[in-house]
Amino acid sequence: MNRKNIPFQLVDWTKISSTEHKGLSGDALWKTIQFEGLRIRIVEYSKGYLADHWCSKGHIVHCLKGSFISELQGGEKFTLSEGMTYIVTDELSAHRSQSDNGVQLLIIDGDFLKYNDD
């Protein structure tokens, strides 16, 4: 079996410990599972969270609960609420997140989102 193949498995997020990541304000709690070339996270931003950096990594971000703002480095802002998703490839749109009232997200990223200019 190829190391990148993932056999069927269940993920009980309640049994995965959180890691804390401080923002410019507030914090983010990540529950992460990692496979070769693939990372899947449940991320919770606290009330008043503002990311401490501009991220150029590609993601699929799905809002599970609450709402947040995804700001592009060029100044555009997009509000995502429960049930909404954004998708971006690595190196295409530097972005950062902000949440006034807290939010819970499902975030998927990995090699399949690497920039390709073919």
Kinemage of the C-alpha trace (Angstrom):
@kinemage 1
@onewidth
@group {chain A} dominant
@subgroup {mainchain}
@vectorlist {calphas} color= white
{ca met a 1} P 0.000 0.000 0.000
{ca asn a 2} L 1.245 3.463 -0.873
{ca arg a 3} L 2.147 5.598 2.187
{ca lys a 4} L -0.230 8.300 0.930
{ca asn a 5} L -3.200 5.948 0.852
{ca ile a 6} L -5.516 6.368 3.822
{ca pro a 7} L -7.584 3.344 4.805
{ca phe a 8} L -11.102 3.900 6.155
{ca gln a 9} L -11.005 5.332 9.658
{ca leu a 10} L -13.160 7.296 12.025
{ca val a 11} L -11.962 10.451 13.716
{ca asp a 12} L -13.352 11.187 17.174
{ca trp a 13} L -12.379 14.837 17.533
{ca thr a 14} L -13.296 14.754 21.243
{ca lys a 15} L -10.297 12.480 21.834
{ca ile a 16} L -7.758 14.652 20.032
{ca ser a 17} L -5.932 17.133 22.239
{ca ser a 18} L -5.798 20.820 21.322
{ca thr a 19} L -2.759 22.986 20.741
{ca glu a 20} L -2.967 26.721 21.388
{ca his a 21} L -1.795 29.301 18.849
{ca lys a 22} L -1.762 32.949 19.910
{ca gly a 23} L -2.992 35.640 17.539
{ca leu a 24} L -2.286 39.368 17.624
{ca ser a 25} L -5.354 39.253 19.805
{ca gly a 26} L -7.167 36.181 21.087
{ca asp a 27} L -6.092 32.635 20.400
{ca ala a 28} L -6.781 29.650 18.177
{ca leu a 29} L -7.173 26.070 19.397
{ca trp a 30} L -6.229 23.394 16.865
{ca lys a 31} L -7.143 19.711 16.887
{ca thr a 32} L -5.010 18.200 14.145
{ca ile a 33} L -4.663 14.907 12.339
{ca gln a 34} L -1.732 14.567 9.968
{ca phe a 35} L -1.137 12.229 7.056
{ca glu a 36} L 1.621 12.373 4.473
{ca gly a 37} L 0.817 15.434 2.379
{ca leu a 38} L -2.504 16.086 4.135
{ca arg a 39} L -3.479 17.942 7.321
{ca ile a 40} L -7.032 18.108 8.686
{ca arg a 41} L -7.913 20.370 11.611
{ca ile a 42} L -10.822 21.531 13.700
{ca val a 43} L -9.874 25.089 14.635
{ca glu a 44} L -11.639 27.348 17.112
{ca tyr a 45} L -10.912 31.071 17.202
{ca ser a 46} L -11.714 32.864 20.440
{ca lys a 47} L -13.763 36.039 20.637
{ca gly a 48} L -11.664 38.939 19.411
{ca tyr a 49} L -9.217 36.728 17.485
{ca leu a 50} L -6.937 38.312 14.870
{ca ala a 51} L -4.251 36.204 13.176
{ca asp a 52} L -0.674 37.253 13.850
{ca his a 53} L 0.481 36.756 10.230
{ca trp a 54} L -0.525 36.797 6.586
{ca cys a 55} L -0.848 33.198 5.423
{ca ser a 56} L 0.032 32.239 1.858
{ca lys a 57} L -0.731 28.538 2.311
{ca gly a 58} L -3.609 26.932 0.449
{ca his a 59} L -6.634 25.713 2.402
{ca ile a 60} L -10.157 24.486 2.204
{ca val a 61} L -11.885 26.241 5.112
{ca his a 62} L -15.442 25.318 6.092
{ca cys a 63} L -17.262 27.265 8.804
{ca leu a 64} L -18.947 24.869 11.241
{ca lys a 65} L -20.232 27.359 13.845
{ca gly a 66} L -20.240 31.132 14.148
{ca ser a 67} L -18.687 33.499 11.634
{ca phe a 68} L -15.376 35.099 10.792
{ca ile a 69} L -13.739 37.472 8.335
{ca ser a 70} L -11.084 36.345 5.906
{ca glu a 71} L -9.058 39.372 4.851
{ca leu a 72} L -6.836 39.319 1.774
{ca gln a 73} L -3.551 41.173 1.947
{ca gly a 74} L -4.807 43.506 -0.806
{ca gly a 75} L -7.570 44.749 1.517
{ca glu a 76} L -10.620 42.740 0.405
{ca lys a 77} L -12.642 41.231 3.241
{ca phe a 78} L -15.029 38.288 3.065
{ca thr a 79} L -17.416 37.278 5.838
{ca leu a 80} L -18.032 33.553 6.135
{ca ser a 81} L -20.739 32.142 8.335
{ca glu a 82} L -21.954 28.683 9.272
{ca gly a 83} L -22.173 26.437 6.220
{ca met a 84} L -19.872 28.549 4.008
{ca thr a 85} L -16.512 27.452 2.584
{ca tyr a 86} L -13.540 29.112 0.941
{ca ile a 87} L -10.845 27.447 -1.140
{ca val a 88} L -7.441 28.850 -2.124
{ca thr a 89} L -4.233 27.451 -3.643
{ca asp a 90} L -0.789 27.996 -2.063
{ca glu a 91} L 0.846 31.337 -2.919
{ca leu a 92} L -2.196 32.844 -4.705
{ca ser a 93} L -3.912 35.020 -2.101
{ca ala a 94} L -2.237 35.878 1.199
{ca his a 95} L -4.957 36.025 3.852
{ca arg a 96} L -5.589 36.274 7.574
{ca ser a 97} L -8.565 35.524 9.795
{ca gln a 98} L -10.462 37.611 12.299
{ca ser a 99} L -13.370 36.631 14.517
{ca asp a 100} L -15.303 39.044 16.696
{ca asn a 101} L -17.472 36.451 18.453
{ca gly a 102} L -15.566 33.191 18.021
{ca val a 103} L -15.888 30.527 15.349
{ca gln a 104} L -15.315 26.812 14.755
{ca leu a 105} L -13.799 25.740 11.431
{ca leu a 106} L -12.852 22.585 9.578
{ca ile a 107} L -9.592 23.269 7.706
{ca ile a 108} L -8.023 20.923 5.174
{ca asp a 109} L -4.695 21.588 3.514
{ca gly a 110} L -1.991 19.618 1.834
{ca asp a 111} L 0.073 18.890 -1.233
{ca phe a 112} L -2.972 18.885 -3.524
{ca leu a 113} L -3.236 22.673 -3.020
{ca lys a 114} L 0.329 23.468 -4.092
{ca tyr a 115} L 0.658 26.130 -6.763
{ca asn a 116} L 1.044 24.719 -10.274
{ca asp a 117} L 1.674 26.985 -13.261
{ca asp a 118} L 1.325 24.269 -15.919
